[in-house]
């Protein structure tokens, strides 16, 4: 997708310099900085501090992390240790483990002198596949937006939470892909963007990328969605997910659950968009999903531009106050209208998912 009119992906391999390039998302929206990842430690750190974030992009970065490990030291023990560290760099998004496992499976039995080429091809393939899947999610989700538009004959208002946009994937996004496709087709859409405290991925990233694609959007405080739904100002919600269970339960950015409850109470369709790499076929009970708890400073401090346009971080809470920063919650399947996947739209249930993914 575009930034200042130029097409970008969120991650790519720089053949000339033999490094991995990322857009440093901790600097957005105030600074656009492309950063080099040169070692596997760089990749692990980028995931941990959220220079890259969003389930599919974390997966892509982990895949390239294995490539960087091989470039550093073509030694099986080092590669295995790196794979473990990459898997543990963030706990909730299943794409991370999925990508590392896929890379390690591909590398098993490969001769040392071919490891790098095989790893690089597979990391590129993981990213290409994600682009294709996200594009298909868009084409499938477009049908829902089109249907609402054909009935309403007026602008379709869509609410989204966090950033499940192209910045969270390699391109297109999951939740935003149907929106981009609708916009390209000339359907008038407007997006309510949940600010998404504490890290403000909605305000800093979703609104930013929608602006760059010229899609009308309005940032709202996280607690505003309920009243907008009561007023009939939300036609549908679309969110992403970090881990979807085979039962149809959906783990996503903290606050998603409350939005789904409000949507249910107001008969607003609540859709979740995901590539199949986000499905966890092993866990059945949502209480078994590891929920990341992040640094309390993400709550107690905020970053922005000061009067001289310099980025500044300030404390906003009393020094003595305790904080708690759970990064994700789970929305039970009963609140999800449907799952929009690369293979089609299905009911959020075992039966629904099995029909699409045999
Ligand atoms: O903590 P983040 O910014 O990595 O969380 C991102 C989300 O919650 C997204 O909704 C999810 O990863 C889906 S991305 C297509």
Boltz pocket constraint, residues with backbone or C-beta under 6 A from the ligand:
constraints:
  - pocket:
      binder: B
      contacts: [[A, 52], [A, 53], [A, 54], [A, 55], [A, 56], [A, 93], [A, 161], [A, 162], [A, 163], [A, 164], [A, 165], [A, 168], [A, 169], [A, 173], [A, 174], [A, 175], [A, 201], [A, 239], [A, 240], [A, 241], [A, 242], [A, 252], [A, 253], [A, 273], [A, 327]]
      max_distance: 6.0
